Amino acid sequence: MGQTARVSAVVWTAAGSLLAWLWLLLCQGFFWRTDVRLPSRREPDVWPSVCVVVPARDEAAVLPDALPSLLGQDYPGRAEVLLVDDGSTDGTGDLARELARRHGGLPLTVDSPGEPPAGWTGKLWAVRHGIGLARARDPEYLLLTDADIAHAPDSLRELVAAARTGGFDVVSQMARLRVESTWERLVVPAFVYFFAQLYPFRRIGRKGTRTAAAAGGCVLLRAEAAERARIPDAIRHAVIDDVALARAVKGSGGRVWLGLADRADSVRPYPRLGDLWRMVSRSAYAQLRHSLLLLAGTVAGLALVYLVPPVAVVAGLASGNAAAAVAGASAWLVMTGTYVPMLRYYRQPLWLAPLLPFTAFLYLLMTVDSAVQHYRGRGAAWKGRTYARPDAVPDEG
């Protein structure tokens, strides 16, 4: 009787995983498709002015591969690059000036905001300073882009054309991250895949939906919408600042669009697992609103959706339980199929797709570690700067 109950539990759990995958396949905004690129657009009669704000903290290693691409933008309107040197110790500001002298192109201003006051997380204090500098230029749009993002020469004009044509207040692209090392191949495409699963791109751009997200490496933001949504002051506590920005803009009546990039690539390397681990664990528990209940639900959900299928296959084959093996294999097959488009987008071999359960297990461990670090009082860390836990940060009104 006990053996039969255990066998039935395996079958029902595997069947539950299969049902979950069928729901994800058909009902979660077709998150697995990678054809959400810049929407239809036409060039405006008059090109609006743009200020490009680049928060930079100790970015000397990546600036030579990224900053010249911004300075070399083929933009017909008035545009200027504002690089905010956020307390760098590696000569980031001087290197930026040297690159501007060497490459020419768009005007470059380098300034520093000083140390942030209590309550400001991540790069948002630098973004605030950059937006303050931009206000003196009175641009219609702000391009918020990280110092490690290399843009194609027509990136800015295509972003502006898409925003103008579609009437969007935010047009954001998920920059194509670097995928060269073994760990990058295993972890990076899955990072974007999981993000799209949480925030289906098709829902973000649709009117009347509550789903909102952006990708911080490339965000074109209408200046009027930023002022209306009080960006970045209203989100100064946010660890996941890009999602918070999109929610603030959408919550104030703005329209938001997010998709995959064809014209923006991250040049930052993550050669070791530890580098990727820190990238994910820095914000994973913040994504769960620092809730132990949500953490438990996430761990259970990841286990059911990603770990149960291969376990059911092995257990079913070992015990001769065909039903468990078939249900597990079917769920694993659907999972693998939904991952294939992302691997193609990243130009990776398709044999990596069946390894998604292993990668998901790594993400489960990263999420748990993020919670552990939170309760050890270490808070969120960014570029060597550690911030207090959100419940310890005073509200500045």
C-alpha positions in Angstrom: 0.0 0.0 0.0 2.8 2.4 0.9 4.7 1.6 -2.3 1.5 2.3 -4.3 1.0 5.6 -2.6 4.6 6.7 -3.3 4.2 5.7 -7.0 0.9 7.6 -7.2 2.5 10.7 -5.7 5.3 10.6 -8.3 2.7 10.3 -11.1 0.5 13.1 -9.8 3.5 15.4 -9.2 4.8 14.8 -12.7 1.3 15.4 -14.1 1.1 18.6 -12.1 4.4 19.7 -13.6 3.2 18.9 -17.1 0.0 20.9 -16.5 2.1 23.8 -15.3 4.2 23.7 -18.4 1.1 23.6 -20.7 -0.2 26.6 -18.9 3.1 28.5 -19.2 3.3 27.5 -22.9 -0.1 28.9 -23.8 -1.3 31.3 -21.1 1.8 33.3 -19.9 1.9 35.8 -22.7 3.9 33.5 -25.0 6.9 34.6 -23.0 9.1 32.0 -24.7 9.0 33.8 -28.1 11.9 36.0 -29.0 10.3 38.0 -31.8 9.4 41.0 -29.6 11.8 43.5 -31.1 11.4 47.3 -31.7 7.8 48.0 -32.9 6.9 49.5 -36.2 8.3 53.0 -36.5 8.7 55.9 -38.9 11.1 58.7 -38.7 9.7 62.0 -37.2 9.6 65.1 -39.3 11.5 66.9 -36.5 13.9 64.9 -34.4 13.5 65.6 -30.6 16.5 66.5 -28.4 18.0 63.7 -26.3 20.3 63.6 -23.3 22.1 60.3 -22.8 22.7 59.6 -19.1 25.4 57.1 -18.2 25.9 56.2 -14.6 29.4 54.9 -14.2 31.2 53.5 -11.1 34.7 51.9 -11.7 33.9 51.2 -15.4 37.4 51.8 -16.9 37.6 48.1 -18.1 34.5 48.3 -20.3 34.3 52.0 -21.3 36.7 51.7 -24.3 34.3 49.1 -25.8 31.1 51.0 -25.0 31.4 54.7 -24.7 32.7 55.3 -28.3 29.5 53.6 -29.6 27.4 56.3 -27.8 29.6 59.1 -28.9 29.3 57.8 -32.5 25.5 57.8 -32.7 24.1 58.8 -36.0 21.3 60.9 -34.6 19.8 63.7 -36.8 18.6 65.8 -33.8 20.4 67.4 -30.9 22.0 64.9 -28.5 24.5 65.0 -25.7 26.2 62.3 -23.5 26.2 63.0 -19.7 28.5 60.5 -17.9 28.1 60.6 -14.1 31.3 59.3 -12.5 29.9 57.8 -9.3 32.9 57.8 -6.9 35.1 55.7 -9.2 38.6 54.8 -8.1 39.9 53.5 -11.4 40.1 56.7 -13.4 36.7 56.2 -15.1 36.1 60.0 -15.6 39.5 60.8 -17.0 39.3 57.8 -19.4 35.9 59.0 -20.6 37.3 62.4 -21.4 40.2 60.8 -23.2 37.9 58.6 -25.3 35.8 61.7 -26.2 39.0 63.5 -27.4 40.1 60.5 -29.3 36.8 59.5 -31.0 34.9 62.8 -31.2 31.2 62.6 -32.0 28.4 63.7 -29.6 29.4 66.2 -26.9 30.4 64.6 -23.6 30.0 66.0 -20.1 31.6 64.2 -17.2 30.4 65.1 -13.7 30.3 63.6 -10.2 27.4 63.6 -7.7 29.4 62.9 -4.5 28.4 60.3 -2.0 24.7 59.4 -1.9 22.6 60.2 1.2 20.8 57.4 3.1 18.0 55.8 1.2 19.4 55.8 -2.3 20.3 52.3 -3.7 22.4 51.2 -6.6 23.0 53.6 -9.4 19.9 55.7 -8.8 21.8 58.6 -7.1 24.0 58.9 -10.2 20.9 58.7 -12.4 19.3 61.5 -10.4 22.4 63.7 -10.8 22.5 63.0 -14.6 18.8 63.8 -15.0 19.4 67.0 -13.0 22.2 67.9 -15.5 19.9 67.1 -18.4 17.1 69.4 -17.2 19.3 72.4 -17.9 19.4 71.2 -21.6 15.6 70.7 -21.6 15.6 67.5 -23.7 12.4 65.8 -24.8 13.9 62.3 -24.1 16.4 60.8 -21.8 18.4 57.7 -22.7 19.4 55.9 -19.5 22.1 53.4 -20.5 24.7 51.5 -18.5 28.4 52.1 -19.1 28.9 48.5 -20.4 26.4 48.7 -23.2 27.7 49.1 -26.8 25.1 50.6 -29.1 24.9 50.2 -32.9 25.3 53.6 -34.7 21.5 53.8 -35.4 20.4 52.7 -31.9 19.3 56.1 -30.6 17.4 57.1 -33.7 15.6 53.8 -33.9 14.6 54.0 -30.2 13.3 57.6 -30.6 11.4 56.7 -33.8 9.8 53.7 -32.0 8.8 55.9 -29.0 7.4 58.7 -31.2 5.5 56.3 -33.6 4.0 54.2 -30.8 3.3 57.0 -28.4 5.4 55.3 -25.7 6.8 57.0 -22.7 9.4 54.3 -22.1 11.0 52.2 -24.8 13.5 49.7 -23.3 15.5 47.0 -24.8 17.0 44.0 -23.0 20.6 44.3 -24.2 22.1 41.1 -25.5 24.4 39.9 -22.7 27.9 38.5 -23.3 27.9 34.7 -23.8 31.4 33.3 -24.3 32.5 31.4 -21.2 31.0 28.0 -20.2 29.1 29.5 -17.3 27.8 32.4 -19.4 26.4 29.9 -21.9 24.6 28.0 -19.1 23.3 30.9 -17.1 22.9 34.0 -19.2 20.3 32.9 -21.8 18.3 31.4 -18.9 18.5 34.7 -17.0 16.6 36.5 -19.9 14.3 33.5 -20.3 13.3 33.7 -16.6 12.9 37.4 -16.7 10.5 37.1 -19.7 8.6 34.4 -17.9 8.0 36.8 -15.0 7.4 39.8 -17.2 6.0 38.7 -20.6 7.1 41.3 -23.1 3.8 41.2 -25.0 1.8 42.2 -22.0 4.1 45.1 -21.1 3.4 47.0 -24.2 -0.3 46.3 -24.3 -2.8 48.9 -23.2 -4.9 48.1 -20.1 -2.4 45.6 -18.6 -0.7 46.0 -15.2 2.5 44.2 -16.2 5.4 46.7 -16.3 9.1 46.2 -16.6 12.2 47.7 -18.3 15.8 46.6 -18.8 18.1 49.1 -17.1 20.9 48.9 -19.6 18.8 50.6 -22.3 15.8 52.8 -21.3 14.6 55.7 -23.5 12.4 57.8 -21.2 10.3 60.8 -22.1 11.4 63.6 -19.9 7.9 64.8 -19.2 6.9 61.2 -18.1 10.0 61.1 -15.8 8.9 64.3 -14.1 5.3 63.2 -13.8 6.4 59.9 -12.2 9.0 61.5 -10.0 11.8 59.5 -11.5 14.1 58.6 -9.9 13.2 60.1 -6.5 10.0 57.9 -6.2 12.0 54.7 -6.6 15.2 55.7 -4.7 14.8 52.6 -2.4 14.5 50.1 -5.3 17.1 47.5 -5.7 15.5 46.4 -9.0 15.4 49.9 -10.3 14.5 49.2 -14.0 11.3 47.3 -13.1 10.5 50.0 -10.5 10.9 52.7 -13.1 8.6 51.1 -15.5 5.9 50.5 -12.8 6.2 54.2 -11.7 5.8 55.4 -15.3 2.9 53.1 -16.0 1.3 53.8 -12.7 1.3 57.5 -13.5 -0.6 56.9 -16.8 2.4 56.4 -19.1 2.9 53.7 -21.8 5.8 51.3 -21.6 7.4 48.9 -24.1 10.1 46.3 -23.6 11.7 43.9 -26.0 14.9 42.1 -27.0 17.7 44.2 -28.5 19.2 44.0 -31.9 21.3 47.1 -31.5 22.6 47.0 -28.0 25.0 44.5 -26.5 26.6 44.3 -23.1 30.4 44.0 -23.1 30.7 43.1 -19.5 32.2 39.7 -18.9 31.0 37.1 -16.4 33.6 34.4 -16.8 33.1 32.6 -13.5 30.1 31.2 -11.8 30.7 33.5 -8.8 30.4 36.6 -11.0 27.0 35.4 -12.3 26.0 34.3 -8.8 26.5 37.8 -7.4 24.6 39.4 -10.3 21.5 37.2 -9.6 21.7 37.0 -5.8 22.1 40.8 -5.5 18.4 41.3 -6.3 16.7 37.9 -6.2 15.2 38.3 -2.7 14.3 41.9 -3.4 12.2 40.5 -6.3 10.3 38.5 -3.7 9.7 41.7 -1.7 11.8 40.1 1.1 9.0 37.7 2.0 9.8 34.3 3.5 6.4 33.2 2.3 7.1 34.2 -1.3 10.6 32.6 -1.0 9.0 29.3 0.1 6.5 29.5 -2.8 9.2 30.3 -5.3 11.4 27.4 -4.2 8.4 25.0 -4.4 7.4 26.4 -7.8 10.9 26.1 -9.2 11.1 22.5 -7.9 7.8 21.6 -9.4 8.2 23.2 -12.7 11.9 22.6 -13.5 13.2 19.8 -11.2 10.3 17.4 -11.1 10.4 16.5 -14.8 13.9 14.9 -14.9 13.4 13.4 -11.5 10.1 11.8 -12.6 11.8 10.4 -15.7 14.6 8.8 -13.7 12.3 7.5 -10.9 9.8 6.2 -13.5 12.4 4.3 -15.4 14.0 2.9 -12.3 10.7 1.7 -10.8 9.0 0.7 -14.0 6.4 3.3 -13.7 5.6 4.2 -17.3 3.1 6.9 -16.4 5.5 8.9 -14.3 8.2 8.6 -16.9 5.9 9.7 -19.7 4.5 12.6 -17.7 8.0 13.7 -16.7 9.4 13.4 -20.2 6.5 15.3 -21.7 7.0 18.2 -19.2 10.7 18.1 -19.9 10.1 18.2 -23.6 7.8 21.2 -23.4 10.3 23.0 -21.1 13.1 22.3 -23.6 11.0 23.5 -26.6 10.2 26.8 -24.9 13.9 27.4 -24.2 15.1 26.8 -27.8 14.1 30.2 -29.1 16.2 32.0 -26.5 19.2 29.8 -27.3 18.8 30.7 -30.9 18.6 34.4 -30.1 21.9 34.0 -28.2 23.3 31.8 -31.0 24.0 29.0 -28.7 23.9 25.2 -29.4 20.5 23.6 -28.9 21.9 20.8 -26.8 21.9 23.2 -23.9 18.1 23.3 -23.9 17.6 20.0 -22.0 20.1 21.3 -19.3 17.6 24.0 -18.2 16.6 22.0 -15.1 20.3 22.1 -13.9 20.4 25.9 -14.6 17.1 26.4 -12.8 18.5 24.5 -9.8 21.4 27.0 -9.7 18.9 29.9 -9.8 17.1 28.3 -6.9 20.3 28.2 -4.9 21.1 31.8 -5.8 17.7 32.9 -4.6 18.0 31.2 -1.3 21.5 32.7 -0.9 20.1 36.1 -1.6 17.7 35.6 1.3 20.5 34.4 3.5 22.6 37.4 2.8 19.6 39.7 3.5 19.0 38.2 6.9 22.7 38.4 7.7 22.2 42.2 7.5 24.4 42.7 4.4 21.7 44.3 2.4 22.0 44.8 -1.4 25.5 45.4 -2.7 26.4 47.3 -5.9 29.9 48.1 -7.2 31.4 47.6 -3.8 28.8 49.8 -2.0 26.5 48.0 0.4 23.1 49.4 1.3 20.9 48.9 4.3 18.0 46.6 4.3 14.8 48.4 3.0 13.1 48.2 6.4 16.1 50.0 7.9 16.1 52.9 5.4 14.4 56.0 6.7 11.8 57.5 4.4 12.7 60.9 3.2 9.2 61.9 2.2 
